[in-house]
Amino acid sequence: MAVVLSLNNIDTYYGSIHALRGVSLEVEDGEIVTLIGSNGAGKTTTLKTISGLLKPKNGEIRFKGEQISNLPAHEVAARGVAHAPEGRKIFPRLTVQENLEMGSFRIKEQARINKSMQTVFELFPRLQERRHQKGGTLSGGEQQMLAIGRALMSEPAILLLDEPSMGLAPMLVDHIFQVIGQLKERGITILLVEQNARKALKIAHRGYVLQNGEIALSGSGEELLHNSMVIDAYLG
């Protein structure tokens, strides 16, 4: 399979804090790759660096073979990198439908926008029921659905999902992972950051373990599920 996204020796800083230290990883077309690690390990920083919200000090990011390391975030998004961020970050005063339409900013043809919205409503029927409701009035789970749906509206070549199950009730966590499974079946390429390491590794083709801003371990989802270090540190 073709490599869609590659990071090579990425260093990212917050001021003087060295947050990512020589991070290298790859995501191939149609894969789900997950990043697991403790709080503060650098998972969210990795996604923000990919999407252009943070600039790496060293290293190279390539998307479909093209260097994107120093592009502004809106240009990264325009190339097909969609980011559903930690904390959802929906537009609370816009309706569900308006939030979704904001996600389709790079699509010009109305027929494609309509098709994408129909796909989102098939994945999240509750959003269709609430399409005229303000985003800020939705439950936490519904807002997470909306954040993922908004990202999908851009017809992304890769979807960056940052902690999609955070703060959700177990039933809603199961539903979110069912949807991620459906996206997997549709062949959508996903880089997933997730606190629920067990569920993430079960659904992922491959995974990377981040510790203190460095890649400590990598392998298939199945291999990492049975790795003693991963079990002790993240699976209990």
Contacts in CASP RR format, 6 or more apart in sequence:
PFRMAT RR
TARGET T0000
AUTHOR 0000-0000-0000
METHOD contacts of the structure
MODEL  1
MAVVLSLNNIDTYYGSIHALRGVSLEVEDGEIVTLIGSNGAGKTTTLKTI
SGLLKPKNGEIRFKGEQISNLPAHEVAARGVAHAPEGRKIFPRLTVQENL
EMGSFRIKEQARINKSMQTVFELFPRLQERRHQKGGTLSGGEQQMLAIGR
ALMSEPAILLLDEPSMGLAPMLVDHIFQVIGQLKERGITILLVEQNARKA
LKIAHRGYVLQNGEIALSGSGEELLHNSMVIDAYLG
1 28 0 8 1.000
1 29 0 8 1.000
1 30 0 8 1.000
1 31 0 8 1.000
2 28 0 8 1.000
2 29 0 8 1.000
3 26 0 8 1.000
3 27 0 8 1.000
3 28 0 8 1.000
3 29 0 8 1.000
3 62 0 8 1.000
3 65 0 8 1.000
4 27 0 8 1.000
4 28 0 8 1.000
4 29 0 8 1.000
4 30 0 8 1.000
4 63 0 8 1.000
4 64 0 8 1.000
4 157 0 8 1.000
4 158 0 8 1.000
4 189 0 8 1.000
5 26 0 8 1.000
5 27 0 8 1.000
5 50 0 8 1.000
5 61 0 8 1.000
5 62 0 8 1.000
5 63 0 8 1.000
5 81 0 8 1.000
5 158 0 8 1.000
5 189 0 8 1.000
5 191 0 8 1.000
6 24 0 8 1.000
6 25 0 8 1.000
6 26 0 8 1.000
6 27 0 8 1.000
6 60 0 8 1.000
6 61 0 8 1.000
6 62 0 8 1.000
6 65 0 8 1.000
7 23 0 8 1.000
7 24 0 8 1.000
7 25 0 8 1.000
7 26 0 8 1.000
7 46 0 8 1.000
7 49 0 8 1.000
7 50 0 8 1.000
7 59 0 8 1.000
7 60 0 8 1.000
7 61 0 8 1.000
8 24 0 8 1.000
8 59 0 8 1.000
8 60 0 8 1.000
8 61 0 8 1.000
8 62 0 8 1.000
9 22 0 8 1.000
9 23 0 8 1.000
9 24 0 8 1.000
9 58 0 8 1.000
9 59 0 8 1.000
9 60 0 8 1.000
10 20 0 8 1.000
10 22 0 8 1.000
10 23 0 8 1.000
10 24 0 8 1.000
10 46 0 8 1.000
10 49 0 8 1.000
10 56 0 8 1.000
10 58 0 8 1.000
10 59 0 8 1.000
10 60 0 8 1.000
10 61 0 8 1.000
11 18 0 8 1.000
11 20 0 8 1.000
11 21 0 8 1.000
11 22 0 8 1.000
11 23 0 8 1.000
11 56 0 8 1.000
11 57 0 8 1.000
11 58 0 8 1.000
11 59 0 8 1.000
12 19 0 8 1.000
12 20 0 8 1.000
12 23 0 8 1.000
12 45 0 8 1.000
12 46 0 8 1.000
12 49 0 8 1.000
12 54 0 8 1.000
12 55 0 8 1.000
12 56 0 8 1.000
12 57 0 8 1.000
13 19 0 8 1.000
13 57 0 8 1.000
14 45 0 8 1.000
18 213 0 8 1.000
19 42 0 8 1.000
19 45 0 8 1.000
19 213 0 8 1.000
20 42 0 8 1.000
20 45 0 8 1.000
20 46 0 8 1.000
20 49 0 8 1.000
20 56 0 8 1.000
20 213 0 8 1.000
21 212 0 8 1.000
21 213 0 8 1.000
21 214 0 8 1.000
22 58 0 8 1.000
22 59 0 8 1.000
22 214 0 8 1.000
22 215 0 8 1.000
23 46 0 8 1.000
23 210 0 8 1.000
23 213 0 8 1.000
23 214 0 8 1.000
23 215 0 8 1.000
24 215 0 8 1.000
25 33 0 8 1.000
25 35 0 8 1.000
25 46 0 8 1.000
25 208 0 8 1.000
25 215 0 8 1.000
25 218 0 8 1.000
26 33 0 8 1.000
27 33 0 8 1.000
27 158 0 8 1.000
27 189 0 8 1.000
27 191 0 8 1.000
28 189 0 8 1.000
29 189 0 8 1.000
30 187 0 8 1.000
30 188 0 8 1.000
30 189 0 8 1.000
31 189 0 8 1.000
31 190 0 8 1.000
31 205 0 8 1.000
31 206 0 8 1.000
32 180 0 8 1.000
32 184 0 8 1.000
32 189 0 8 1.000
32 190 0 8 1.000
32 192 0 8 1.000
32 203 0 8 1.000
32 204 0 8 1.000
32 205 0 8 1.000
33 190 0 8 1.000
33 191 0 8 1.000
33 192 0 8 1.000
33 204 0 8 1.000
33 205 0 8 1.000
33 206 0 8 1.000
33 207 0 8 1.000
33 208 0 8 1.000
34 191 0 8 1.000
34 192 0 8 1.000
34 193 0 8 1.000
34 194 0 8 1.000
34 200 0 8 1.000
34 201 0 8 1.000
34 203 0 8 1.000
34 204 0 8 1.000
34 206 0 8 1.000
34 207 0 8 1.000
34 208 0 8 1.000
34 221 0 8 1.000
35 43 0 8 1.000
35 46 0 8 1.000
35 47 0 8 1.000
35 191 0 8 1.000
35 192 0 8 1.000
35 193 0 8 1.000
35 194 0 8 1.000
35 207 0 8 1.000
35 208 0 8 1.000
35 210 0 8 1.000
36 43 0 8 1.000
36 194 0 8 1.000
36 197 0 8 1.000
36 200 0 8 1.000
36 201 0 8 1.000
36 207 0 8 1.000
36 208 0 8 1.000
36 209 0 8 1.000
36 210 0 8 1.000
36 224 0 8 1.000
36 230 0 8 1.000
36 234 0 8 1.000
37 43 0 8 1.000
37 197 0 8 1.000
37 209 0 8 1.000
37 210 0 8 1.000
37 211 0 8 1.000
37 233 0 8 1.000
37 234 0 8 1.000
38 211 0 8 1.000
38 233 0 8 1.000
38 234 0 8 1.000
41 210 0 8 1.000
41 211 0 8 1.000
41 212 0 8 1.000
41 213 0 8 1.000
42 210 0 8 1.000
42 213 0 8 1.000
43 162 0 8 1.000
43 193 0 8 1.000
43 210 0 8 1.000
44 86 0 8 1.000
44 162 0 8 1.000
44 163 0 8 1.000
44 193 0 8 1.000
45 54 0 8 1.000
45 213 0 8 1.000
46 193 0 8 1.000
46 210 0 8 1.000
47 83 0 8 1.000
47 85 0 8 1.000
47 160 0 8 1.000
47 162 0 8 1.000
47 191 0 8 1.000
47 193 0 8 1.000
48 54 0 8 1.000
49 55 0 8 1.000
49 56 0 8 1.000
49 61 0 8 1.000
50 61 0 8 1.000
50 76 0 8 1.000
50 81 0 8 1.000
50 83 0 8 1.000
50 160 0 8 1.000
50 191 0 8 1.000
51 73 0 8 1.000
51 76 0 8 1.000
51 77 0 8 1.000
51 81 0 8 1.000
51 83 0 8 1.000
51 160 0 8 1.000
52 68 0 8 1.000
52 71 0 8 1.000
52 72 0 8 1.000
52 73 0 8 1.000
52 76 0 8 1.000
53 73 0 8 1.000
53 83 0 8 1.000
55 69 0 8 1.000
55 70 0 8 1.000
56 69 0 8 1.000
59 69 0 8 1.000
60 67 0 8 1.000
60 69 0 8 1.000
61 67 0 8 1.000
61 68 0 8 1.000
61 69 0 8 1.000
62 68 0 8 1.000
63 76 0 8 1.000
63 79 0 8 1.000
63 80 0 8 1.000
63 81 0 8 1.000
63 157 0 8 1.000
63 158 0 8 1.000
64 79 0 8 1.000
64 157 0 8 1.000
66 79 0 8 1.000
68 75 0 8 1.000
68 76 0 8 1.000
68 79 0 8 1.000
68 81 0 8 1.000
71 79 0 8 1.000
77 83 0 8 1.000
77 106 0 8 1.000
77 154 0 8 1.000
78 106 0 8 1.000
79 157 0 8 1.000
80 106 0 8 1.000
80 154 0 8 1.000
80 155 0 8 1.000
80 156 0 8 1.000
80 157 0 8 1.000
80 158 0 8 1.000
81 156 0 8 1.000
81 157 0 8 1.000
81 158 0 8 1.000
81 160 0 8 1.000
82 151 0 8 1.000
82 152 0 8 1.000
82 154 0 8 1.000
82 156 0 8 1.000
82 158 0 8 1.000
82 159 0 8 1.000
82 160 0 8 1.000
83 151 0 8 1.000
83 160 0 8 1.000
83 162 0 8 1.000
84 147 0 8 1.000
84 148 0 8 1.000
84 149 0 8 1.000
84 150 0 8 1.000
84 151 0 8 1.000
84 159 0 8 1.000
84 160 0 8 1.000
84 161 0 8 1.000
84 162 0 8 1.000
84 164 0 8 1.000
85 147 0 8 1.000
85 162 0 8 1.000
86 162 0 8 1.000
86 163 0 8 1.000
86 166 0 8 1.000
86 193 0 8 1.000
87 147 0 8 1.000
87 162 0 8 1.000
87 163 0 8 1.000
87 166 0 8 1.000
88 140 0 8 1.000
88 143 0 8 1.000
88 144 0 8 1.000
88 146 0 8 1.000
88 147 0 8 1.000
89 147 0 8 1.000
90 99 0 8 1.000
90 135 0 8 1.000
90 136 0 8 1.000
90 138 0 8 1.000
90 143 0 8 1.000
90 146 0 8 1.000
90 147 0 8 1.000
90 150 0 8 1.000
91 98 0 8 1.000
91 99 0 8 1.000
91 102 0 8 1.000
91 135 0 8 1.000
92 134 0 8 1.000
92 135 0 8 1.000
92 136 0 8 1.000
93 134 0 8 1.000
93 135 0 8 1.000
93 136 0 8 1.000
94 102 0 8 1.000
94 134 0 8 1.000
94 135 0 8 1.000
95 131 0 8 1.000
95 132 0 8 1.000
95 133 0 8 1.000
95 134 0 8 1.000
95 135 0 8 1.000
96 127 0 8 1.000
96 130 0 8 1.000
96 131 0 8 1.000
96 132 0 8 1.000
96 133 0 8 1.000
96 135 0 8 1.000
96 138 0 8 1.000
96 146 0 8 1.000
97 117 0 8 1.000
97 131 0 8 1.000
97 132 0 8 1.000
99 135 0 8 1.000
99 146 0 8 1.000
99 150 0 8 1.000
100 117 0 8 1.000
100 120 0 8 1.000
100 127 0 8 1.000
100 146 0 8 1.000
100 149 0 8 1.000
100 150 0 8 1.000
100 153 0 8 1.000
101 113 0 8 1.000
101 117 0 8 1.000
101 153 0 8 1.000
102 150 0 8 1.000
102 153 0 8 1.000
103 150 0 8 1.000
103 151 0 8 1.000
103 153 0 8 1.000
103 154 0 8 1.000
104 112 0 8 1.000
104 113 0 8 1.000
104 116 0 8 1.000
104 117 0 8 1.000
104 153 0 8 1.000
104 154 0 8 1.000
105 154 0 8 1.000
106 154 0 8 1.000
107 113 0 8 1.000
107 116 0 8 1.000
107 153 0 8 1.000
107 154 0 8 1.000
107 155 0 8 1.000
112 155 0 8 1.000
113 153 0 8 1.000
116 152 0 8 1.000
116 153 0 8 1.000
116 155 0 8 1.000
117 153 0 8 1.000
119 152 0 8 1.000
120 127 0 8 1.000
120 149 0 8 1.000
120 152 0 8 1.000
120 153 0 8 1.000
121 127 0 8 1.000
121 128 0 8 1.000
121 131 0 8 1.000
123 149 0 8 1.000
123 152 0 8 1.000
123 179 0 8 1.000
123 182 0 8 1.000
123 183 0 8 1.000
124 145 0 8 1.000
124 146 0 8 1.000
124 148 0 8 1.000
124 149 0 8 1.000
124 179 0 8 1.000
126 142 0 8 1.000
126 145 0 8 1.000
127 142 0 8 1.000
127 145 0 8 1.000
127 146 0 8 1.000
127 149 0 8 1.000
130 138 0 8 1.000
130 142 0 8 1.000
135 143 0 8 1.000
135 146 0 8 1.000
136 143 0 8 1.000
138 146 0 8 1.000
140 167 0 8 1.000
140 168 0 8 1.000
141 168 0 8 1.000
141 172 0 8 1.000
141 176 0 8 1.000
144 164 0 8 1.000
144 165 0 8 1.000
144 168 0 8 1.000
144 172 0 8 1.000
144 176 0 8 1.000
145 176 0 8 1.000
145 179 0 8 1.000
147 164 0 8 1.000
148 159 0 8 1.000
148 161 0 8 1.000
148 164 0 8 1.000
148 176 0 8 1.000
148 179 0 8 1.000
151 159 0 8 1.000
151 160 0 8 1.000
151 161 0 8 1.000
152 159 0 8 1.000
152 183 0 8 1.000
152 188 0 8 1.000
156 188 0 8 1.000
157 189 0 8 1.000
158 189 0 8 1.000
158 190 0 8 1.000
158 191 0 8 1.000
159 183 0 8 1.000
159 188 0 8 1.000
159 189 0 8 1.000
159 190 0 8 1.000
159 191 0 8 1.000
160 190 0 8 1.000
160 191 0 8 1.000
160 193 0 8 1.000
161 180 0 8 1.000
161 190 0 8 1.000
161 191 0 8 1.000
161 192 0 8 1.000
161 193 0 8 1.000
161 194 0 8 1.000
162 193 0 8 1.000
163 193 0 8 1.000
163 194 0 8 1.000
163 195 0 8 1.000
164 176 0 8 1.000
164 180 0 8 1.000
164 192 0 8 1.000
164 194 0 8 1.000
165 172 0 8 1.000
165 173 0 8 1.000
165 176 0 8 1.000
165 177 0 8 1.000
165 194 0 8 1.000
165 195 0 8 1.000
165 196 0 8 1.000
165 199 0 8 1.000
166 195 0 8 1.000
168 176 0 8 1.000
173 196 0 8 1.000
173 199 0 8 1.000
177 199 0 8 1.000
177 203 0 8 1.000
180 190 0 8 1.000
180 192 0 8 1.000
180 203 0 8 1.000
181 203 0 8 1.000
183 190 0 8 1.000
184 190 0 8 1.000
184 203 0 8 1.000
192 200 0 8 1.000
192 203 0 8 1.000
192 204 0 8 1.000
194 200 0 8 1.000
197 230 0 8 1.000
197 234 0 8 1.000
197 235 0 8 1.000
198 225 0 8 1.000
198 234 0 8 1.000
198 235 0 8 1.000
201 207 0 8 1.000
201 221 0 8 1.000
201 222 0 8 1.000
201 224 0 8 1.000
201 225 0 8 1.000
201 230 0 8 1.000
202 221 0 8 1.000
202 225 0 8 1.000
204 221 0 8 1.000
205 220 0 8 1.000
205 221 0 8 1.000
206 218 0 8 1.000
206 219 0 8 1.000
206 220 0 8 1.000
206 221 0 8 1.000
207 218 0 8 1.000
207 219 0 8 1.000
207 220 0 8 1.000
207 221 0 8 1.000
207 224 0 8 1.000
208 215 0 8 1.000
208 217 0 8 1.000
208 218 0 8 1.000
208 219 0 8 1.000
209 215 0 8 1.000
209 216 0 8 1.000
209 217 0 8 1.000
209 218 0 8 1.000
209 224 0 8 1.000
209 229 0 8 1.000
209 230 0 8 1.000
209 234 0 8 1.000
210 216 0 8 1.000
216 229 0 8 1.000
217 224 0 8 1.000
217 227 0 8 1.000
217 229 0 8 1.000
217 230 0 8 1.000
218 224 0 8 1.000
224 230 0 8 1.000
225 235 0 8 1.000
END
